[in-house]
Amino acid sequence: MASEPHFILDITTVLGASALGGYIANRLRQPVLLGYLASGLLVGPFGFRLLNDVEQIKSLAEIGVAFLLFTLGVEFSLAELKRVKDIALKGSFIQIGFTIAMVAILTTLLGLVSGLIQGIFLGAVLSLSSTAVVLKTLTERGETNTVHGQIMLAILIVQDLSLGVMLAILPALQEPQSLFSSLVAAVLKVTIFLTAALAAGRWLVPPLIRNIVKTESNELFLLTVIALCLGVALVTAHLGLSIEMGAFVAGLTIAELDYSQQVLEKILPLRDTFASLFFASIGMLVEPQVIWENLGLIMGLVALVMLGKSTIIFPIILNFGYSLKVALIASSGLSQIGEFSFVLARVGLQEDFISEETYFLLLGTTAITLVLTPIWLRWSPLLADFLVTVPVLQQYLNQFRTPKDIEVPEMYKDHVVVAGYGRVGQIVVKILRNRGVPVLVVENSEAAIQQLRSQNIPYVFGDADSQLVLEKVHLETAQALAIALPDPASTRLLLKRALEMVPNLDVVVRSHQNNEIDLLSQMGAQEVVQPEFEAALEMGSHLLATLGSSETLIQSVMLDLRTHRYTGVRPERTSQLQPENLNETAPEFHSQWIGIHAGSALNGSSMAAAELRKHTGVTLMGVYQGEETFYYPKGQIQLSTGDRLLVVGEPRELAYFRALARGDVDFQDSEKPTTV
């Protein structure tokens, strides 16, 4: 009993440190995941040593991994898994096999290992990526349903499946005569488990959940869900497979049920709590002294691993028909060493595949790659756009940015371009087609293209925010553009580039977050739709009608709220915009305050007359005049010498606007800077 207060104190310490670390990371505009990792380092055995029993915390942390994968299974569903099954199965095995082969050959030739067997083992350790870190990062960024998000998660799931096979085979490498039997046994275990899980998901789990729901007891429902998640994870652990695999499959058995959303609502708080323990436990593995003493070697290994894995995965994704941008983001996101590589490394230490020194070097390298993953993912879309501007690479890479498939009638005009054919895009297309309006869909998902092809809907297969793709959709003859993309960054880039091509185009955009509404409106969208607010407005309309308000009054109230971008019901104060908020909302753009000089053509001009977006490509977000600052200014504001303007754009556009504000160029002096 004496140890119980220590255990409670340990949990309190880790959770408190994680909360503080996550808050600091959030204030520094970094993923909270980095805060969890740092907090684990500080309170762990290599930091201030505030914990009495680290192993107990690590045991609880495994529950966090199970809940993470369970919720992924509930959200993913078998239907969505089928969309990326080719790259998930074929691509994953190619990636794992090629990584193992390359590492084994290179380490053996360079004399870094004592034999080929050790090289194969190191290749297996490096071939796995981190499901937990990638999933957490994608969830924070709202990208789990994007094409690159689904590709990454599908590959990671197959990697988790392969972990069980690796754990069975690797010890047998010391005795090659038993290798075949170990492989057969491992494959047999996986096959039996998946068959049993599919049978249970069809005949046992649905009636069980329905009977529990009939009790109308929230406690019983939550306990049943937890027992299902951890129970299946425990079964896979005893079979020598990963707990990640078991938890994910448990989630899949619930994904197709009517109660899946209720399951998510109940389990999410537990997932986030235990996940913070898991990421803190990863931080506890980092030994600063080892890293410091081998800093050069470890940083070299980090660079080699992340660039090497990206280089292997990138062409694999490209060869499966995905775009340059999707391939680069996905390969960047999978470039770290996975947390379950720790399990393999521990087995390797026990079986004498690696020395203790190599083991600690692997731990340090793995921990740093995990820390760098959120940062690498954040900047990879910008890297994709930058690479195609490099003259040496431009011609080669542009072939992957061009549309891969086009099915558009010649001389297509008076149509509506719909970017994205997910749930929202499908409804928009159906409404327009029912009214006889011609539509043209832009999509980069092979599964969605197959649906469009089967329904004879005109489409362009490619990234909607690509300049080369936009040139094929006849924007100049279109009536409007509807943007329903799952990726916020792609949404902003598409809006910007579409209006550069056709400045007066009517564009309606779906907003993903509240802080995007004003930015998208100021960038030129005629209408910005926020799904949660629209649902609230419809509910409010119904209630007002029930209470006896006239239809005219209700429509007037709703129109006023929409016209003013929901400001009457939004919690935040949009007048408090700051440049750092812009950098957080739209990291792919740059923002800068630029002053107007006496000789500038902007002096004495109104915003509307200046047409800054048309002439320079930048978007004006704020004007500082005298002692007053106007954010999201309207067209009637007069610009004069001494005014400072907050503008958003790409570097070349900002440079051109800066020259215009100084008076170095006039509107007629040169063409607006182009983007690639």
Secondary structure, 3 states (H helix, E strand, C coil): CCHHHHHHHHHHHHHHHHHHHHHHHHHCCCCHHHHHHHHHHHHCCCCCCCCCCHHHHHHHHHHHHHHHHHHHHHHHHHHHHHHCHHHHHHHHHHHHHHHHHHHHHHHHHCCCCCCHHHHHHHHHHHHCCCHHHHHHHHHHHCCCCCHHHHHHHHHHHHHHHHHHHHHHHHHHHHCHHHHHHHHHHHHHHHHHHHHHHHHHHHHCHHHHHHHHHHCCCHHHHHHHHHHHHHHHHHHHHHCCCCHHHHHHHHHHHHHCCCCHHHHHHHHHHHHHHHHHHHHHHHHHCCCHHHHHHCHHHHHHHHHHHHHHHHHHHHHHHHHCCCCHHHHHHHHHHCCCCCCCHHHHHHHHHHCCCCCHHHHHHHHHHHHHHHHHHHHHHHHHHHHHHHHCCCHHHHHHHHCCCCCCEEECCCCCCCCEEEECCCHHHHHHHHHHHHCCCCEEEEECCHHHHHHHHHCCCCEEECCCCCHHHHCCCCHHHCCEEEECCCCHHHHHHHHHHHHHHCCCCEEEEECCCHHHHHHHHHCCCCEEECHHHHHHHHHHHHHHHHCCCCHHHHHHHHHHHHHCCCCCCCCCCHHHCCHHHHHHHCCCCEEEEEECCCCCCCCCCEHHHHCHHHHHCCEEEEEEECCEEEECCCCCCECCCCCEEEEEECHHHHHHHHHHHHCCCCCCCCCCCCCC
